[in-house]
Amino acid sequence: MKRIVPLIFLLGFVFPQSIIDTLSVTVYPEFADNRVFLEYKFDNNSLSEYKFDIPGDVDSVKYIISSNSSKILEENVKINNNSLTTIRQNGNHAIYIFLNKFINNPGPRNFAYTFQSYQDIRTLIFSFQIPFASENFICKVDNILMEKIQDQNGLSFMQGITENSSFLEKKNLSFNYYNTHGLGSIQYATNITNKASAIEPRPTAREKFINYPFLTWEPMLIFLILTLILVFLYEISNRRKNN
């Protein structure tokens, strides 16, 4: 009996009791700046606690929990022993993992990341946001088929979905592309917008023509008055001749 108790405890640790229904893992290469960050999103309605492996070169981690579009919690989280344990709280969970920066210059970009969860996942969605004005963007998650999609904000992504991901199963994420401008996507878009607004648009043919009010309805009125005067004079002349 004494041997059975430790065995049951060990099996309870090895085989996790909680299951994530749907987990979305999105990679944003050089989005707001030259860093790469990952977004883990899932719903937690059972107060379960989940655990993920996190690499050692993380710059910072931000944890946000919301419900009905209102924010419940937002805090920076410390990583202990390269693992992250989720917060026990009902709501929509979003974890932002910020990694080290690329150099702030144009050039090739290469990235590799290993995803690992300590619980089973029914539906696992991997996405890569395609950086603005990037060239030869290639992304991969093991043998998962990736397809191009667009979200409601007009951002383009490569996305792949896998079902029934097992406890401690590893997924290898990678991408490479060429950054043509050396900036993050938002910085690049802001610069383009500022340059476009600074350029004064050329006047159109209609704008070049000066539309004087006197050249529209007033000549017609003058012509009508002159016509009436001529008709009046003509009638007077005819009456004099008849007399």
PEZI-V263160 format. One record per backbone hydrogen bond with DSSP energy under -0.5 kcal/mol. CO is the residue of the C=O (numbers start at 1). NH is the residue of the N-H. E is the energy in kcal/mol with one decimal. If there is no record, write none. Layout:
co=CO nh=NH e=E
co=CO nh=NH e=E
This chain:
co=1 nh=5 e=-1.4
co=2 nh=6 e=-0.9
co=3 nh=7 e=-1.3
co=4 nh=8 e=-2.4
co=5 nh=9 e=-2.1
co=6 nh=10 e=-2.4
co=7 nh=11 e=-2.5
co=8 nh=12 e=-2.0
co=9 nh=13 e=-1.2
co=10 nh=14 e=-2.5
co=11 nh=15 e=-2.5
co=14 nh=16 e=-0.8
co=18 nh=120 e=-0.6
co=19 nh=21 e=-0.5
co=20 nh=122 e=-2.5
co=21 nh=123 e=-1.8
co=23 nh=25 e=-0.5
co=23 nh=125 e=-2.7
co=24 nh=26 e=-0.5
co=24 nh=41 e=-2.4
co=25 nh=127 e=-2.3
co=26 nh=39 e=-2.6
co=27 nh=29 e=-0.6
co=27 nh=129 e=-2.8
co=28 nh=30 e=-0.6
co=28 nh=31 e=-0.6
co=28 nh=37 e=-1.8
co=30 nh=185 e=-2.7
co=31 nh=186 e=-2.8
co=34 nh=102 e=-2.5
co=35 nh=30 e=-1.0
co=35 nh=31 e=-0.7
co=36 nh=99 e=-3.0
co=37 nh=28 e=-2.9
co=38 nh=40 e=-0.5
co=38 nh=97 e=-2.8
co=39 nh=26 e=-2.4
co=39 nh=41 e=-0.5
co=40 nh=95 e=-2.7
co=41 nh=24 e=-2.6
co=42 nh=93 e=-3.0
co=44 nh=91 e=-1.5
co=50 nh=86 e=-3.0
co=51 nh=118 e=-2.5
co=52 nh=84 e=-3.0
co=55 nh=58 e=-0.7
co=57 nh=100 e=-0.6
co=60 nh=98 e=-2.9
co=61 nh=77 e=-2.7
co=62 nh=96 e=-3.2
co=63 nh=75 e=-2.2
co=64 nh=94 e=-2.6
co=65 nh=72 e=-3.0
co=65 nh=73 e=-2.0
co=66 nh=92 e=-3.5
co=67 nh=70 e=-1.7
co=70 nh=67 e=-2.7
co=73 nh=65 e=-2.4
co=75 nh=63 e=-3.1
co=78 nh=80 e=-0.5
co=79 nh=81 e=-0.5
co=80 nh=83 e=-1.1
co=82 nh=54 e=-2.5
co=83 nh=80 e=-1.2
co=84 nh=52 e=-2.5
co=87 nh=89 e=-1.3
co=91 nh=44 e=-2.4
co=91 nh=93 e=-0.6
co=92 nh=66 e=-2.1
co=93 nh=42 e=-1.9
co=94 nh=64 e=-2.9
co=95 nh=40 e=-2.7
co=95 nh=97 e=-0.6
co=96 nh=62 e=-2.5
co=96 nh=98 e=-0.7
co=97 nh=38 e=-2.3
co=97 nh=99 e=-0.5
co=98 nh=59 e=-3.0
co=98 nh=60 e=-1.4
co=100 nh=36 e=-0.7
co=103 nh=105 e=-1.7
co=107 nh=179 e=-2.9
co=109 nh=177 e=-1.8
co=111 nh=175 e=-1.8
co=113 nh=115 e=-0.6
co=113 nh=173 e=-3.6
co=115 nh=171 e=-2.4
co=116 nh=53 e=-2.2
co=117 nh=168 e=-2.6
co=120 nh=20 e=-2.4
co=121 nh=165 e=-2.6
co=122 nh=164 e=-3.3
co=123 nh=23 e=-2.5
co=123 nh=125 e=-0.5
co=124 nh=126 e=-0.5
co=124 nh=162 e=-2.5
co=125 nh=25 e=-3.5
co=126 nh=160 e=-2.8
co=127 nh=27 e=-3.0
co=128 nh=158 e=-2.3
co=129 nh=29 e=-0.6
co=129 nh=131 e=-0.6
co=131 nh=134 e=-1.3
co=133 nh=180 e=-0.7
co=135 nh=178 e=-2.5
co=138 nh=176 e=-2.2
co=140 nh=174 e=-2.0
co=141 nh=144 e=-2.6
co=147 nh=159 e=-3.2
co=149 nh=157 e=-2.5
co=151 nh=154 e=-1.7
co=155 nh=151 e=-2.2
co=156 nh=130 e=-2.7
co=157 nh=149 e=-2.8
co=158 nh=128 e=-2.4
co=159 nh=147 e=-2.9
co=160 nh=126 e=-3.0
co=162 nh=124 e=-2.9
co=165 nh=121 e=-2.7
co=166 nh=169 e=-2.0
co=169 nh=117 e=-0.6
co=171 nh=115 e=-3.3
co=171 nh=173 e=-0.7
co=172 nh=142 e=-1.3
co=173 nh=113 e=-2.7
co=174 nh=140 e=-2.4
co=175 nh=111 e=-2.2
co=176 nh=138 e=-2.5
co=177 nh=109 e=-3.1
co=177 nh=179 e=-0.5
co=178 nh=135 e=-2.1
co=178 nh=180 e=-0.7
co=179 nh=107 e=-2.0
co=184 nh=188 e=-2.7
co=185 nh=189 e=-2.6
co=186 nh=190 e=-2.4
co=187 nh=191 e=-2.2
co=188 nh=192 e=-2.2
co=189 nh=193 e=-2.2
co=190 nh=194 e=-2.5
co=191 nh=195 e=-2.3
co=192 nh=196 e=-2.1
co=193 nh=197 e=-2.1
co=194 nh=198 e=-1.4
co=195 nh=199 e=-1.1
co=198 nh=200 e=-0.5
co=204 nh=208 e=-2.0
co=205 nh=209 e=-1.1
co=209 nh=211 e=-0.7
co=210 nh=212 e=-1.3
co=212 nh=215 e=-1.4
co=213 nh=216 e=-1.6
co=213 nh=217 e=-0.6
co=213 nh=218 e=-0.6
co=214 nh=219 e=-0.6
co=216 nh=220 e=-0.5
co=217 nh=221 e=-1.6
co=218 nh=222 e=-2.5
co=219 nh=223 e=-2.7
co=220 nh=224 e=-2.1
co=221 nh=225 e=-2.3
co=222 nh=226 e=-2.5
co=223 nh=227 e=-2.0
co=224 nh=228 e=-2.1
co=225 nh=229 e=-2.3
co=226 nh=230 e=-2.5
co=227 nh=231 e=-2.3
co=228 nh=232 e=-2.3
co=229 nh=233 e=-2.7
co=230 nh=234 e=-2.4
co=231 nh=235 e=-2.0
co=232 nh=236 e=-2.1
co=233 nh=237 e=-2.4
co=234 nh=238 e=-1.9
co=235 nh=239 e=-1.9
co=236 nh=240 e=-2.0
co=237 nh=241 e=-1.8
co=238 nh=242 e=-1.8
co=239 nh=243 e=-1.7
